[in-house]
Amino acid sequence: MTVGTVSEAIVARLAEKGVRFIFGVPGGECNLDFIAAAEKQGMRFILTRTETSAAMMACVTAEITGAPGVAMTTRGPGLAAAANGVAYSDLDRAAMLLIADGYEDDQAYISHQRIDQTAILAPMLRASSNLRNGDPMAEVDRLIDAAMGNPPGPAYLEVAGSFIRRRAEAAPAPLSATRLPAARLPAPGPSALAEAKRLVAAARRPILLAGLQARSPDGTAALRAFVAATGCPVLTTYKAKGVVSENAPLGLGLYANGVPEQPLIRSADLIILYGFDPVEGPPQPWRYGAVPTVELTNHAYEHPLFAPTASVVGDIAASIAALHDATDSSGWEPGELARRKEALWAAAQIFGGSGISPAALVRAARQAVPADSRITIDAGAHMLPVLHMWRCDEPNQSLISRGLSTMGFAIPAAIAASLADPGRTTVAFTGDGGAMMCLGELGTAVQSGAKPVVVLFNDSCLTLIGAKQRRRQLAPAGVDFSHTDFAQVAAGFGWHARRVDEEGGLAGAFADALASGRPALIDVTIDPATYDDQILAIRG
């Protein structure tokens, strides 16, 4: 590669790592240098409408592609606005590099827009650098390695013009020639593994709960091989949905710390936690202390949910491969597992009401879109029927914020997913509250060429919070929105848009959306009457 500026060398290194997009809202300083360098490298800069969405889009590309996501902001308000996306990167374990403007060393007199940007982000970061110490390319490599580490998360690069506009001392050599391969996960400890084998060998009705670490290619392959060899049934967390196909007999459904799966888990004589991260667990005590538990995890946790009977820390794929011969799942009758699976999937299928029920909308969407569609899901009551009615066959076919559980995720995530994987249909499920947090990104979709289908559950309220309010017998206040016609809003951005008020119009609306060749939004008037029953059936 021809020697250029430091900014060009940084972008070239990102391209070597598989980065295809930079998302962001530029300011007038160093951002422009990186945009120009990206253009030279054939990397797309996606101009988003908010910095929060830029960071989330970067994270989603990381989850889908395995390459680090990259977001870029200006200093001050730009950096501060990205913080929620950085929090997603941290708690939802997505590798992201955030690049932002800083100040020159000779600008100590400036207080305008000056905040301690590193300090704001520090509790969430895996690493940070301002390029003032050491070789800039070595610093960038360190940040990327930290972001893609164990667990993955956000790294922060703060730049000033005098540092990135200077000529790089030499063209950065290819990674294969200059650096060792990224550090592999540690091997599982032999003593802990021996204890796990003892517990597994004694069990006849083991059940495996797979978490977000299982989404890696190696983690998924090892898990599927284990299930095929042993017949052990599997439940997954929300983020691990699809690591074992939910259409396969042993892919039973979701662990949500809820009501439907409790009888099944309590009837097991051993729980195997495979890549289960406590960040996915709800803020409630562990319900299954009476059942022996073996934990297989890539790393230890700062806030463990409970103390398992045996914990094996190290490469989960290697750990589970070592348990094949020890496992006996003969205590599970196929007929019993089939009945329990049917009961799990029936829990959210609550229909009725005077209008379109949430379950009816999910059913219509499932019937209309291709089976391999990727879905993105916002936080809110609507996520319950979507997650518990939609079956996935592969990891990352369903994307959701679980560790952070942020609203305003589904639409930016769907735009990023559509850009990263344009050959697959992407469907976003969002409520009106989540949509209003990121409506500007409808313009990003049109401008960038992304073509997601957005399904909007429009009931003019924060339904999940309203349900909690009613449970506490509080007066209804502070949870209802004024009416919004989101179809009109989307049409104003250039989307194909349709409003549906009757269930009979859903099939046609989906058919038209898929045929439109444009990003499409279906604004559905929802009768929220069945939400309370769904919440009770799933969460208790």
ABEGO torsion letter per residue (X at the ends): XBBBBAAAAAAAAAAAAGBABBBEBBBABAAAAAAAAAAAAGBBBBBBABAAAAAAAAAAAAAAAGBBBBBBBBBEAAAAAAAAAAAAAAAAGBBBBBBBBBBBAAAAABABGBBBAAAAAAAABABBBAGABEBAAAAAAAAAAAAABOBBEBBBBBBBAAAAABBBABBBBBAAAABBBBBBBBBBBAAAAAAAAAAAAABABBBBBBBAAAABAAAAAAAAAAAAAAGBBBBBBAAABGABBAABAABAEBBAGBAAAAAAAAABABBBBBGBBAAABBBBBBAAAABBBBBBBABBBABBABBBABBBBEBAAAAAAAAAAABBAAABBAAAAAAAAAAAAAAABBBEEABBBAAAAAAAAAAABBAABBBBBBBEAAAAAAAAABBBABBGABBBBAAAGBBGAAAAAAAAAAAABAABBBBBBBBAAAAAAAAAAAAAAAAAGBBBBBBBBBAGBBAAAAAAAAAAGBBBBGABBBBBBAAAAAAAAGBBBBBBABAAAAAAAAAAAAAAGBBBBBBBBBBAAAAAAAAAAAAX
